[in-house]
């Protein structure tokens, strides 16, 4: 996978192909305290028709809210799994670790119990899990690594949609 920005072609150093054919590409990033180990995430799925998309917090949040309307108990359990994962996932320590880019928290076995949620929303739990694990790694490289924790806590606490969307778009608390 590759994309062009400012006249330069950027190639993914790691790609994850999910069971539904979605491809998540991991690229060199350029933000945060440690730019050398920062990452940028793009993906292609059946909806993008070959174009790359850069995920935002609001995308997976809306999908979780849709899932929650159909199966509240399992979605809250999945959100709690993701929240607990936040505490376990560590940022990359060096370039070699980043290049390897292993995802240990979102294996098929660990996500299996949440698969019934795949019938709701557009994203699979595999996609959301991989995306969030990568975004947690990326976020923990930045100065203010709390967006995921606050978002997941708000979902788990059944906060109103306004609060959740404000956090997801980083427009307030």
Residue frames as qw, qx, qy, qz and C-alpha x, y, z in Angstrom:
[[0.000, 0.892, 0.453, 0.000, 0.00, 0.00, 0.00],
 [0.431, -0.058, 0.016, 0.900, 1.18, 3.50, -0.72],
 [0.095, 0.903, 0.411, -0.083, -0.02, 7.09, -0.82],
 [0.472, 0.389, 0.071, 0.788, 1.27, 10.35, -2.21],
 [0.293, -0.888, -0.292, 0.200, 1.68, 13.44, -0.04],
 [0.117, -0.904, 0.211, 0.353, 3.44, 16.68, -0.95],
 [0.549, 0.697, -0.416, -0.197, 4.80, 15.09, -4.12],
 [0.005, 0.466, -0.875, 0.132, 6.39, 12.18, -2.28],
 [0.800, -0.099, -0.491, -0.330, 5.30, 8.54, -2.38],
 [0.354, -0.459, 0.678, -0.452, 5.04, 6.84, 1.00],
 [0.670, 0.048, -0.708, -0.218, 5.04, 3.03, 1.19],
 [0.785, -0.520, 0.081, -0.327, 3.67, 0.99, 4.07],
 [0.124, 0.530, -0.821, 0.173, 6.37, -0.80, 6.03],
 [0.154, 0.062, 0.951, -0.260, 3.73, -3.19, 7.41],
 [0.530, -0.072, -0.347, -0.770, 0.38, -4.38, 6.11],
 [0.323, 0.051, 0.865, -0.381, -2.31, -6.38, 7.87],
 [0.426, -0.050, -0.606, -0.670, -4.80, -8.20, 5.65],
 [0.469, -0.068, 0.602, -0.642, -7.94, -9.00, 7.59],
 [0.360, 0.148, 0.921, 0.023, -10.29, -11.92, 7.04],
 [0.441, 0.720, 0.470, -0.257, -12.81, -9.76, 5.14],
 [0.640, 0.500, 0.272, 0.517, -10.12, -8.49, 2.74],
 [0.102, -0.992, 0.005, -0.073, -9.58, -5.12, 4.43],
 [0.744, 0.197, -0.203, 0.606, -5.95, -4.03, 4.34],
 [0.337, -0.936, -0.022, 0.101, -4.49, -1.81, 7.07],
 [0.687, 0.463, -0.165, 0.535, -1.21, -0.16, 6.11],
 [0.534, -0.778, -0.064, 0.324, 1.26, 1.22, 8.64],
 [0.541, 0.688, -0.011, 0.484, 3.52, 4.04, 7.47],
 [0.467, -0.063, -0.294, 0.832, 6.26, 6.23, 8.92],
 [0.128, -0.900, -0.417, -0.012, 4.59, 9.09, 10.81],
 [0.431, 0.396, -0.120, 0.802, 5.95, 12.52, 11.57],
 [0.371, -0.720, -0.040, -0.585, 4.26, 13.66, 14.79],
 [0.832, -0.518, -0.198, -0.009, 4.71, 13.32, 18.50],
 [0.444, -0.823, 0.346, 0.079, 7.62, 13.30, 20.88],
 [0.509, -0.346, 0.722, 0.317, 9.46, 10.53, 19.02],
 [0.582, 0.588, -0.164, -0.537, 9.00, 11.11, 15.29],
 [0.171, 0.449, -0.854, -0.202, 11.38, 8.24, 14.45],
 [0.045, 0.097, 0.988, -0.107, 8.91, 5.70, 15.87],
 [0.459, 0.345, 0.276, -0.771, 5.67, 7.50, 14.99],
 [0.268, 0.189, 0.884, 0.333, 3.23, 5.77, 12.67],
 [0.449, 0.236, -0.091, -0.857, 0.49, 6.76, 10.27],
 [0.398, 0.171, 0.898, -0.078, -2.38, 4.37, 9.55],
 [0.474, 0.276, -0.297, -0.782, -4.37, 4.02, 6.34],
 [0.484, 0.084, 0.864, -0.110, -6.76, 1.33, 5.18],
 [0.404, 0.144, -0.545, -0.720, -8.62, 0.02, 2.16],
 [0.394, 0.137, 0.853, -0.315, -11.85, -1.95, 2.45],
 [0.283, 0.420, 0.809, 0.299, -14.85, -2.92, 0.34],
 [0.086, 0.882, 0.411, -0.214, -16.31, 0.58, 0.72],
 [0.207, -0.746, 0.222, 0.592, -13.23, 2.54, -0.39],
 [0.772, 0.616, 0.155, -0.013, -13.07, 1.04, -3.91],
 [0.807, 0.271, -0.044, 0.523, -9.27, 0.92, -3.78],
 [0.077, 0.791, -0.160, 0.585, -8.76, 4.37, -2.25],
 [0.503, -0.065, -0.639, 0.579, -6.90, 4.73, 1.01],
 [0.370, -0.805, -0.216, -0.410, -8.60, 6.21, 4.04],
 [0.251, 0.281, -0.615, 0.693, -7.08, 7.60, 7.20],
 [0.454, -0.558, -0.693, -0.035, -9.21, 6.56, 10.18],
 [0.121, -0.500, 0.245, -0.822, -10.45, 9.06, 12.73],
 [0.080, 0.010, 0.828, -0.555, -11.72, 8.39, 16.25],
 [0.541, 0.198, 0.195, -0.794, -15.26, 9.33, 15.26],
 [0.600, 0.227, -0.624, -0.446, -15.43, 6.48, 12.70],
 [0.422, -0.014, -0.894, 0.151, -14.92, 3.59, 15.12],
 [0.138, 0.098, 0.591, -0.789, -16.90, 5.36, 17.85],
 [0.601, 0.167, -0.096, -0.776, -19.99, 5.64, 15.65],
 [0.627, 0.121, -0.732, -0.238, -19.64, 1.99, 14.68],
 [0.222, -0.034, -0.853, 0.471, -19.44, 0.95, 18.35],
 [0.339, 0.141, 0.362, -0.857, -22.52, 3.05, 19.12],
 [0.675, 0.148, -0.406, -0.598, -24.41, 1.27, 16.32],
 [0.520, 0.064, -0.847, 0.085, -23.29, -2.11, 17.66],
 [0.002, -0.019, -0.691, 0.722, -24.32, -1.01, 21.17],
 [0.545, 0.080, 0.037, -0.834, -27.88, -0.29, 20.00],
 [0.773, 0.117, -0.500, -0.372, -28.19, -3.89, 18.79],
 [0.853, -0.204, -0.446, 0.180, -26.27, -5.78, 21.49],
 [0.203, -0.888, 0.193, -0.366, -25.54, -3.54, 24.44],
 [0.811, -0.526, 0.257, 0.007, -24.06, -6.19, 26.74],
 [0.876, 0.107, 0.217, 0.417, -21.58, -7.62, 24.23],
 [0.383, 0.768, 0.011, 0.513, -20.60, -4.17, 22.92],
 [0.366, -0.860, 0.227, -0.272, -19.89, -2.92, 26.44],
 [0.883, -0.325, 0.287, 0.180, -17.83, -6.06, 27.08],
 [0.730, 0.439, 0.156, 0.499, -15.90, -5.38, 23.84],
 [0.062, 0.888, -0.083, 0.447, -15.40, -1.73, 24.85],
 [0.647, -0.708, 0.271, -0.075, -14.09, -2.91, 28.23],
 [0.904, 0.018, 0.232, 0.359, -11.71, -5.31, 26.45],
 [0.493, 0.672, 0.058, 0.549, -10.43, -2.38, 24.35],
 [0.270, -0.891, 0.146, -0.334, -10.14, -0.20, 27.46],
 [0.821, -0.485, 0.280, 0.113, -8.13, -2.89, 29.29],
 [0.811, 0.334, 0.172, 0.449, -6.00, -3.27, 26.17],
 [0.150, 0.918, -0.070, 0.360, -5.13, 0.43, 26.45],
 [0.520, -0.776, 0.343, -0.100, -3.30, -0.27, 29.70],
 [0.878, -0.157, 0.397, 0.215, -1.40, -3.26, 28.26],
 [0.693, 0.606, 0.167, 0.353, -0.27, -1.82, 24.91],
 [0.479, -0.631, 0.122, 0.597, 3.11, -0.10, 24.92],
 [0.418, 0.864, -0.141, -0.242, 4.51, 2.39, 22.38],
 [0.871, 0.353, -0.136, 0.313, 7.41, 1.37, 20.17],
 [0.594, -0.700, 0.100, 0.384, 10.77, 1.82, 21.88],
 [0.252, -0.519, 0.522, 0.628, 12.86, 2.01, 18.71],
 [0.485, 0.464, -0.382, -0.635, 12.72, 1.81, 14.90],
 [0.203, 0.174, -0.954, -0.139, 13.39, -1.95, 14.81],
 [0.174, 0.289, 0.839, -0.427, 10.41, -2.61, 17.09],
 [0.430, 0.530, 0.120, -0.721, 8.26, -0.28, 14.98],
 [0.363, 0.396, -0.670, -0.513, 9.27, -2.02, 11.74],
 [0.064, -0.038, -0.995, 0.064, 8.26, -5.37, 13.23],
 [0.441, -0.091, -0.002, -0.893, 4.92, -3.86, 14.34],
 [0.282, -0.152, -0.947, -0.019, 3.39, -6.86, 16.06],
 [0.526, -0.348, 0.006, -0.776, -0.19, -6.76, 17.32],
 [0.220, 0.079, -0.936, 0.261, -0.56, -9.05, 20.31],
 [0.258, 0.166, 0.603, -0.736, -3.88, -7.92, 21.78],
 [0.626, 0.386, 0.067, -0.674, -6.13, -8.37, 18.74],
 [0.017, -0.191, 0.943, 0.271, -5.51, -11.91, 17.63],
 [0.534, -0.160, -0.597, -0.577, -8.39, -13.95, 16.19],
 [0.503, -0.263, -0.794, 0.217, -8.58, -16.01, 19.38],
 [0.159, -0.241, -0.469, 0.835, -8.85, -12.97, 21.64],
 [0.295, 0.139, -0.089, -0.941, -11.55, -11.34, 19.50],
 [0.199, -0.147, -0.918, -0.310, -13.61, -14.47, 18.76],
 [0.061, -0.485, -0.784, 0.382, -16.21, -13.91, 21.49],
 [0.122, 0.566, 0.150, -0.802, -17.03, -10.48, 20.03],
 [0.103, -0.020, 0.744, 0.660, -17.64, -11.69, 16.44],
 [0.112, 0.624, 0.773, -0.006, -21.46, -11.65, 16.79],
 [0.009, -0.762, -0.150, 0.629, -21.11, -7.82, 16.71],
 [0.240, -0.180, 0.606, 0.737, -19.93, -8.08, 13.08],
 [0.153, 0.532, 0.777, 0.299, -23.56, -8.17, 11.89],
 [0.062, -0.925, -0.341, 0.156, -24.05, -4.56, 13.04],
 [0.132, -0.858, 0.232, 0.439, -22.38, -1.43, 11.67],
 [0.670, 0.695, -0.243, -0.090, -19.79, -1.38, 8.88],
 [0.174, 0.660, -0.704, 0.195, -16.65, -2.42, 10.71],
 [0.852, -0.141, -0.504, 0.018, -15.72, -5.86, 11.98],
 [0.641, -0.760, 0.103, 0.022, -14.40, -6.34, 15.50],
 [0.832, -0.014, 0.171, 0.528, -11.16, -7.51, 13.88],
 [0.362, 0.634, 0.134, 0.670, -10.83, -4.17, 12.08],
 [0.339, -0.870, -0.013, -0.358, -11.78, -2.11, 15.14],
 [0.832, -0.512, 0.087, 0.194, -9.43, -4.13, 17.34],
 [0.742, 0.148, 0.150, 0.637, -6.45, -3.84, 14.99],
 [0.172, 0.749, 0.138, 0.625, -7.13, -0.18, 14.34],
 [0.478, -0.844, 0.011, -0.242, -7.43, 0.67, 18.02],
 [0.853, -0.357, 0.091, 0.370, -4.33, -1.31, 18.98],
 [0.593, 0.332, 0.156, 0.717, -2.34, 0.60, 16.34],
 [0.040, -0.802, -0.132, -0.582, -3.90, 3.94, 17.32],
 [0.681, -0.730, -0.030, 0.035, -3.09, 3.34, 21.00],
 [0.782, -0.105, 0.121, 0.602, 0.56, 2.73, 20.06],
 [0.332, 0.548, 0.203, 0.740, 0.50, 5.91, 18.00],
 [0.324, -0.850, -0.168, -0.379, -1.27, 7.94, 20.70],
 [0.765, -0.599, -0.029, 0.235, 1.16, 6.85, 23.42],
 [0.655, 0.137, 0.113, 0.735, 3.96, 8.40, 21.34],
 [0.065, 0.692, 0.198, 0.691, 2.31, 11.83, 21.62],
 [0.073, 0.297, -0.460, 0.834, 2.30, 14.38, 24.43],
 [0.522, -0.100, 0.323, -0.783, -1.37, 13.92, 25.45],
 [0.316, 0.068, -0.911, -0.255, -2.03, 10.15, 25.35],
 [0.224, 0.137, 0.762, -0.592, -5.52, 10.06, 26.85],
 [0.500, 0.147, -0.255, -0.815, -8.09, 10.32, 24.05],
 [0.555, -0.018, -0.792, -0.253, -8.71, 6.56, 23.75],
 [0.232, -0.152, -0.817, 0.505, -8.94, 6.02, 27.47],
 [0.231, 0.232, 0.313, -0.891, -11.45, 8.87, 27.88],
 [0.536, 0.131, -0.443, -0.707, -13.49, 7.77, 24.86],
 [0.521, -0.067, -0.848, -0.066, -13.73, 4.15, 25.95],
 [0.102, -0.187, -0.708, 0.673, -14.53, 5.20, 29.52],
 [0.369, 0.184, 0.063, -0.909, -17.36, 7.41, 28.21],
 [0.599, 0.046, -0.623, -0.501, -18.81, 4.56, 26.13],
 [0.428, -0.101, -0.866, 0.238, -18.57, 2.09, 29.02],
 [0.016, -0.239, -0.565, 0.790, -20.20, 4.61, 31.40],
 [0.155, 0.633, 0.736, 0.183, -23.12, 5.11, 28.96],
 [0.085, -0.453, -0.066, 0.885, -22.44, 8.83, 28.63],
 [0.517, 0.709, 0.333, -0.347, -24.76, 10.73, 26.32],
 [0.740, 0.459, 0.308, 0.384, -23.94, 10.85, 22.60],
 [0.143, 0.967, -0.053, 0.202, -22.98, 14.56, 22.77],
 [0.500, -0.750, 0.429, 0.059, -20.21, 13.80, 25.29],
 [0.812, -0.045, 0.514, 0.273, -18.91, 10.81, 23.31],
 [0.596, 0.678, 0.265, 0.339, -18.93, 12.64, 19.95],
 [0.060, -0.978, 0.171, -0.101, -17.27, 15.70, 21.51],
 [0.614, -0.569, 0.519, 0.173, -14.45, 13.50, 22.81],
 [0.785, 0.220, 0.504, 0.285, -14.18, 11.63, 19.49],
 [0.461, 0.772, 0.187, 0.395, -13.85, 14.85, 17.54],
 [0.567, -0.164, -0.251, 0.767, -11.71, 16.42, 20.27],
 [0.020, -0.590, -0.232, -0.773, -14.09, 19.37, 20.51],
 [0.388, -0.547, 0.250, -0.698, -14.52, 19.35, 24.25],
 [0.070, 0.135, -0.927, 0.344, -15.25, 17.24, 27.29]]
